[in-house]
């Protein structure tokens, strides 16, 4: 019997997240009953009459900080949150191995905004994750990266069962064989599957020998 994975995403831009869950791999996972998505608007858990979820930081400084209360209340509203994840540029680096650890588990992801999130939120999560050494305006894009990378590793989500096993980042080519003087490597035209596999493993950008953290 198929197990449906529960994915909860806490955000102040629910429509942006919702649109992406309706296309591609995430939509396939939903249609096949392998994943269900709950998009939670953090403003619904604000005690402020104007539904504010941010405030000025203690000690001064530029920008606004997301408040701890609506985030924790939203987390507490989830019956089975699974792995609770805060997206932050200061978190652990996310990669393929990390995605494999999350595949098949219920996930709850918190998307930050503004100048940061109240540090006390970290007491209520299991992992703090970064998708790279750069800063974005919020955690919505990183959250979607994490979700798609994890869900695509669940057998049955992808149309081709081999895809999640063989997606090692090796160079790919299709017709024409020659484009503006650049030729497809001869080994790929040889029909020698052993040599083709050897070539792809040699050229793979990541895979079993991936030494990156996660």
N, C-alpha and C positions, 0 to 999 in steps of 0.2 A: 504493500500500500504506500502510495506517495505521501511524503511528509511535506506540508506546506510551511515554508519558512516565513516568519513574521518580520517585516522590516518597518521600523518606525523612524520617521525623520522629523526632528523638531526644528522649526524654522520660522522666520517672520515673512517669508515669501513662499507660501504653500503652493501657489499656482505654478511658480517656476519649476518646482520639484515635480508636481503632479503631471505636468506636460511631458516631462522626460520619461516618467514611468509608463507612459502610454505608447512608447515606440521602442523598436529594437529588441534587445535581449531582455530588458525588464518587462516589456509587454509579453514576450514569449513565455517568460517564467510565470507571469500572472495567468495567462490563458491556459497553461498546462497544469495549473494548480500547484505549482512548485514554490510560489512566493506570493505573499499578500502584502500590500503596502498601506500603511496608515501615515498620512501626512498631517502633522500636528502644528497648528498655528500657535506659537508661543503667546501671542497677544490674548488668546482666549483664557490664559491663566494669569493675566495681570490683575492686580487688585487696584490699579490706578483707574480712575474714571475715564481717562483718555486712552486707556489700553497701552500705556507706555511700558516698555520692557528694558529701558536703559536709564542711566542716571550719570551725573558727573562723578568723577573719581575722587575718593578721599585723598588728600595730599596735593590736590590740584593736578594740572597737566592738560594737554590737548585732548579733544575727543570725548566721547561718551563710552561708558562701560555697561555691558549687558548685566542685568540684575540677577542675583541668585534665585530669588523667590519664584518667579514664573517658570524658570527652567526646572527647578526641583519639583514643583507642583505638577508640571507636565510629565516628568519622569514617573512620579508616583501614580499617575493616572493609567499607566500601562500595566496590564495584568502580568504579562510574561515578557519583559524587555530583552532578555538574553544578554548579549555582550553590549554594555553601555559605552559608547565611544564619543569623545569630544574631539572635534576637528580643530587643530591648532598648529601654527607654524613651528611651535616649540616641541611638538610631540615626536614620538617614534616614527622613523621613516617607513612609509608603507611601500611594500613591493609584492612580488608574486608569491613568495613564501608566506608573507603575512596574510595575503588574500586566501591562501589555502587553509590557513588556521581558522579563518572566519566562515569558510564555505560550509553550508549545512546548519549554521547556527542562527537563532533569532538575533537580530541586530537592532540597536537603537542608537541613532546618530544625532548629535547636537551640532547645529550649524551656528557658529558665532557671527557677529557683525560688529560694526562700530570699531572702537579702539581696542576692544578686548572683552573678556568675560570675567566676571567676579571669580577670583581665585578659588573661592570656597566650593565652586561647582565641581572641581576635581575630586572632592571627597565622595561624590555621588556617582562617579563613573569608574569603569574598569580599565579603559585604555585611553590615552591621549595620542592621536595620530596626526602626522603631517604627510602630505603627498609630495613634498619637495621643499627645497631651500629657497622659497620665495614667498611673497605675501599677496593674498587676494583680498577683495573687499569683504568676503564672507565665506562661510563654510559650505555653502550649497553645492558648488562644483566639486570640492573634495569629497563630500558625502556621496555624491553620485558616482564618482570614480571608485570609491571603496565598495559601494554596493554592487556595481556592475562587475568589477574585478572578482568579487567573491561569488556572485550568483552564477557567473559563466563557468565556474569550476564544478557546479553541481551537475551530475549526469542527468541528461534529459533536457536541460535548458537549451543547449545549442542544437541546431538542426543536424549537424555532423558530429557524431560522438567522438571522432578523432581530433576535432579542433582543439578541445581543451587540453589534450595530451600532447599535441604536437606544435602548439603555438609557441615556438621558441625564438621568434624574432629573426628567422633567417631571411635572406633576400629572396623575393619572389618575382617572377617574370611571366608575361603572356605575349600573345601576338602583337606586333610583328616580331620576327626573329631578329631583325636588324632595324634599329631606329636611329636615323641621323648618324650612322656609322658605328653605333654602339650595339654590340652583339650579345645575345643571350649566351651565358656560359655553356660551352660544348657538353659538359657533363649532364646538364639537364635535358639535352636532346638525345642522349645516348641510349636511353631505355634500360640502362643498367641501374636497377633500383638500389643495389647495395652501394654503388658509388655515389648515387644521388643522396642517399641517406647520410653517407659519410661527409659529403660536401655540405649538406645542410647543418649537420652537427658542428662542423668546423667553423661555419660562417655565422652560427647562431649568436645573437647578442646577449642572450641569457638562457638559463636552463638549469640542468642538474648541478652544474659547477658554479652556479650563482653564489658569490660570496657576500652579497650585500646583506645588510641587517634585516631582521624581521622575524 
